[in-house]
């Protein structure tokens, strides 16, 4: 039975989540040098274009189609055949199946855009397009099926991921580290000035992400109900807590950083994502605050190791998502969501192990498969632009335009 309120909320949430992909473009675009702003924004915009088509043609059926041994969805819904205006009770009984499909499309779209932070300022645009479609098909779609698909093997184990901490952020973060290691450092890394070109644009991106995240997490209730409200509240709370902690850390080391506060807010949003439908606001403060500490010092470590994972998708999304998933195992409560489970502090330590296993398997799979994809794309098309193209900047060399 279709519920008009639920359908309206899911459609609004879908629009909010789709806004997040260009928001990532602004967030990342302001962090790169002036000569690469357009290139960075364009890659995120391109993810919106190409994954929208991939999802309709075959991505959705691979992620949510009838399970093939808990590993991948079958081809029953290729081209959305059989996905119409009637609800699919397995996923959302009160909204059209097409509404669930397009809501999930928004998640599939934003995930490759997060990886962009790993290889900005040096990747060929054509190679990025090919990499993104292959990655979405053989990394994102199977993992989405494992955790969210009916019959998915990690779902059957009891893994909890309300809105994509593992499916979206762990896969993107670990894949970002993998492709950064394959593509190598930017020319002049560690020597040239690589300061952000436009911090106000970064803040704009962060604010739009915060705004969009209410749809990301609140919409994952798939209904206009109390659980959606609860997810909405803890999302805001965790973002604020992480931003405050990041501000204090940057202040402790030097000055309260504007870039740092924007980054901290996003880290808090990442960390609360898997837990958002299972925890209360006080738990959200702990989840967001601890996430900021983890990601802040992971960036410090990455810089000491001189790994050019340029915009820290691994530290922010990989580690933030991993902590959030494990924290779900600690703080989850059936009082918040009877369809979930109680976590460690409510007497169920086993959920921590399930969550840790889910993160470990997902992270290792995303990391390993991404290395293989990146090496194949590099061997066939070349991942990197030529040295002179990198020096002049990707806006000119790839798009013949300037910001």
Beta strands, then each sheet from edge to edge (+ up, - down):
strand 1: 67-68
strand 2: 72-73
sheet 1: 1+ 2-
end
